[in-house]
Amino acid sequence: MKSVITGASGAIGGAIARAFAKRGDNLALLYNANEEAVRTLAEEVAAYGAMVVLKKADFSDAAATEAALAELEKEFGAPDVLVNAAGVSVVAPVFDTSAEDWDKVFAVNARSVFLASKWAARNMIYGGKIISISSIWGSRPASCEAAYAASKAAVESFTKSFSKEVGSLGITVNAIAAGMIDTKMNACFSAEEKADFVSGLAVKRIGTPEDVANAALFLTGDGASYITGSVLSVDGGL
């Protein structure tokens, strides 16, 4: 299969790339800032025999996003799988969140999902799988997470709406609501704050990027062909 992963330089995107490469997928890895990390990842997944295409894309810029996807179509061809894993966060009270902060979070977290999903579905000639990485905060908003939570709620609503539009084309559209995962995005929380969060979980640990990657494997596999418009929680039983 040909799989496109946005946000591939992040921990979750990278874990999904490794899991898909082990499955035998060829990969297009989209990234923005961390070129060194994605090039290291490309070398790693190529060792599994995967063909790898790298594409830089600034998801905060709609025109740049669409241009990168058009270039990718020529270089990589029609995708079978799209994973929307690009994401940014602003941890701040609403009163300290600027309009620029709000717009960037929505551009990267929500608008890129819209643009990439539309592009992928138009090219999935024989059906395909689209999944987006959401968050528990999309349905359980918390203080100081308003922009992030609202953007993830938008992703989940888009997932359910778009699934109804493209289901007859053989395309499934789902999302993964990730909980507290061991990533750079969550490095802002102290050990005490993480321990307090874990105390409320059924599974008493922080999640790993591989936990999310395993869910992505399932949702993009044959065993999930009758699942669409769903949001799968990977949150340790929150």
N, C-alpha and C positions, 0 to 999 in steps of 0.2 A: 504494500500500500504506500501511497504518497501522503505524508502527513505534514501539515504546516503548523508551527507552534510560534505564537507571539510571546514576547517576554521571555525568550529562551535563555537570556543571560541570568535570570533570577533562579532562586533555589527550586521553586516548584516547576517552572518551565524546564529547567535542566533535568530534574528527576523524571519528568514525563518524557523528555527526549531520550534519555537512557533506556527507559522502559520500552518505548516504541522501537528503538534501534534493536534491542534484544529480541523483540517480536519479529523483526525483519523488515521494518518500514524504512523507506527512504524519507529523508527529512529536509524541510526548509525551515531554518531557524531565523526568526526575526528578532531584532534587538534594537536598542537605541544607544545607550551610553556606554555599557560595559563590554567593549569589543574584545578585550583580552580574555574575559571569562567565556564568552561565546566561542572564541577560536579554540580555547582549551577544550571546551565541550565538544566542538566539531571533531577534533582529533580523537577524543575518547569514543564517540559514537561511531566514527568511521572504522574503528578497530573491530566493530561487530559486523562490518561489511555494508554499512549504510552509505548510500550516496547522500552527500550533504551539500546544501546550498545555503549560504549566509546572505541575509538582506538587512541592511540598516533601514530603520523606519522610525520617524519621529511621530508617535501617535498623538502628541498634543497638537499636531498640525494636520488638519483634514486633507488638504491638497497633497502634502507630502506622503500621507498614508496611502491615498489612492494611487499616487504615482508609483510608490514602492510595490504595491500589489499588482499593478499593471506590468511592471518589470518582472516581478516574480512569475507571473503567468507565462511570460515568454521563456524564462529560464528554467522553470520547474514543471510547467504543464498543469493539468487539471488535478486538484487535490482530491483525495478520498476522505481525508480527515482534517478538520481545523480545530485547534485548541487555542482559545483566547485566554492567555495567561498573563498578559501585560497588565501591570497595575501600579498605582502610586497611592500614597495615603497622606493625609494631613491630620495630625493629632492636635486639636486645639478647640477651645470653646467657640461657639458660633460667633461671639463678639470679637474674637481674635482671628477669625477666618476671613480673608479678603475675597473679593469677587474674583481676582486672578487665581487664588488658590482653588476656589470652588470650580471655576471653569476648567482648570488643568485636570483636576481629579475626574470631572465628568468626561472630559475629552479622552483621557487615557483609559479610564475604567469602563466607560459606557459607550461613548461614540465610536471608539475603535472596534468594539464588539459588533456594533451595527454595521460599520463599513466592511470589516473583514468577513462577517457572516454573509452579508449580501454578495460580496465578491465570490466567496467560496461556493455558495449555493448556485450561483449562475454558471459555475464551471464544473459542478458535480454532475456530469452527464449521466452516470449510471447509479446515482444515489450516493449517499455519504453520511458522515457523522460530524456534527458540530457540537463542541462542548465549551463552556465558558467557566472560568474559575471565579466563583462568587465568594461569599463570606457569610459566616453566622450573623454578622452585623447587618446583613441585608434584610433579615427578618426579626432580629433582636437588637435594634439600635441602642447604642450606649452614649453616654455623655462624652463630649470631646471627640466624637467620631461622626458628626453630622454629615459632612461632605462625603466621606468614604461610605458610610452606611446608605445614604441616599443613592449614590452611584451604583452600589451593589443591588439595591432594591430594583433599580432600573434595569440592570442586567437580568435579574430573575424574571421580571415582567416581560422584557423583550424575548427571553428564551421561550416563555409559554406562548406568547403571541406568534412568534416566527415559526414555532413548531407546527402550528395549525395551517400556516401558509404553504409550507414545503413538504409536509408529510406525504402528500400524494405523489411527490417526485422521488420518493424513496429516501428522503433525507430526514434523519432524526436530529433533534436539537435539545440538548440538556445542559444542566449546570451542576457544578459541585460547590456546595457551601462549606468552605473550609473553616475549621475552628482555629484554635491557637496552634499555629504551626511554627516550627523552629526555623525562622527565616530572618533575614536582615530587617524586614519591615517590623517585626516584633521585637527587635533588639532594644527598642526604646523603653520597654517595660523592665522593671527591676526583677531580681530573683524572687524577692518577697511578693511582688505583684503576680508573678507567674505562679508561684506556689499557692497563693490565695485562689487564683483562677482554677488551677488543677484540683483543688479541694472540692470543687463543685462538680467535677466530672465523674462519670461512671468508670471510665478508664483513667486511672490516676497517673497520667503523663501528658507531656506536651506532644503534639503530633509531629510527624516527620514529613518532609516533602515526598518521601516514598509512599506514605499512606495515601496522599492525594494522587500520586502517579498510579497506584493500584486501582483506584476508583476510575481514573481516566482510561486505563486499559480495559476495564469492564465495559464502560459506556461506549467505547469505540470498537468493541468486539462483537462477534456474531451473537453472543448470548444476550445482548441488549437490544436486539432488533425490534422488539415490541415496546420499547421504553422511549417515550419522547415527551417533551414539555415538562420534564421532571427536574426537581432540584434535589440532588443527593447530598445529605449531610454527612460530612466526614469531620466529626467534632468530638469524638471520645464520649459520646452520650450526654452532651450538654442538655 
